[in-house]
């Protein structure tokens, strides 16, 4: 893996990318670096650590942990592609991004990585470009999480309304709902007990 050639100068600054200007630190978003220890992982951690909480792992079982994006090197991908697929399936329907770092396209890949990951980054890559691509995926994940949360709350609210409606339908007293402000305040709901007591349907 040629991540050490990420177009960094001697001070670790990406060529053509200002050293400052990073986004505000975000303590909520977690990026898992599923890579071997070494300079490559250290460079990625330094690049993304200004914006995300970085966690590192080398064992496939660690993919069960909670994270917002996983960055893998080619060796880790080959070793854990089945675990990656299972983790993505468990996350559905919520989007959980995986990013694969690959050496400059020269050799023939054993399998098509696009079937298993959401982005493939060819190395060397500039620091700003890597940050931007990961940020886009994390933003998509957060949108998916917000939508899933809204959907859960909507389902809970609908179920609560159904329970209240069932309770009113089966109540031992007459219950009516009227539309206020309309002429004669027309009834919009009557339960069975009201109909039984009054004969009004």
Long-range contacts (C-beta under 8 A, 24 or more apart in sequence): 1-40, 1-73, 1-74, 1-75, 1-101, 1-103, 1-123, 2-103, 2-104, 2-123, 2-124, 3-39, 3-40, 3-43, 3-44, 3-73, 3-101, 3-123, 3-124, 4-39, 4-40, 4-43, 5-123, 5-124, 6-43, 6-47, 6-123, 6-124, 6-125, 6-126, 6-127, 6-130, 7-124, 7-125, 7-126, 7-127, 8-43, 8-127, 12-43, 12-46, 13-127, 14-126, 14-127, 14-128, 15-126, 16-126, 16-128, 17-126, 17-127, 17-128, 22-50, 22-51, 22-131, 23-50, 23-51, 23-135, 24-51, 25-50, 25-51, 26-51, 26-52, 26-53, 27-53, 28-53, 29-53, 29-68, 29-69, 29-138, 29-142, 30-54, 30-55, 30-66, 30-67, 30-68, 30-69, 31-55, 31-67, 31-68, 31-69, 31-70, 31-71, 31-134, 31-138, 32-56, 32-57, 32-62, 32-63, 32-65, 32-67, 32-69, 32-70, 32-71, 33-57, 33-70, 33-71, 34-58, 34-62, 34-63, 34-70, 34-71, 34-72, 34-73, 34-76, 34-80, 35-71, 35-72, 35-73, 35-76, 35-101, 36-73, 36-75, 36-76, 40-73, 40-101, 41-73, 44-71, 44-101, 44-130, 47-127, 47-130, 47-131, 48-130, 48-131, 48-134, 50-131, 51-131, 51-135, 52-134, 52-138, 63-87, 67-96, 68-96, 68-97, 68-138, 68-141, 68-142, 69-96, 69-97, 69-98, 69-99, 69-134, 69-137, 69-138, 69-141, 70-96, 70-97, 70-98, 70-99, 71-98, 71-99, 71-101, 71-134, 72-98, 72-99, 72-100, 72-101, 72-117, 73-100, 73-101, 74-100, 74-101, 74-102, 74-103, 77-113, 77-116, 77-117, 78-110, 81-111, 81-116, 84-116, 84-117, 85-116, 88-116, 93-144, 93-148, 94-141, 94-144, 94-145, 94-148, 95-140, 95-141, 95-144, 96-141, 97-137, 97-138, 97-140, 97-141, 99-133, 99-134, 99-137, 101-125, 174-198
